[in-house]
Amino acid sequence: MTSKPLIALDPTSGPLQRKGDRELAARPPTLDGQVIGLVTNGLGRSEDFMLALGDEIERLAKPSGAVHILKAGVSVPPEPTDWARLTSEVSVAVTGFGG
């Protein structure tokens, strides 16, 4: 049996250094009229949570629609077709991580 090195990640190391001069996108003053992207990785009940979050947003605001994306896995980005939908149809996005 061969042993593999153990790699540990320390989440207490603080924020990562920003790369480049990219600015954060401006937040809309309200979710009224926005198309909401809800992206989940499918762990646990994260999909149920994002559906409930979408319902709660619709209760509190008047978004013009929602795009629900279920990623293929935890450590992967959305599929190219899903990414295209997010970047062309969505004005505000929320990502969720289940556990």
Disulfide bonds with the S-S distance in Angstrom:
none
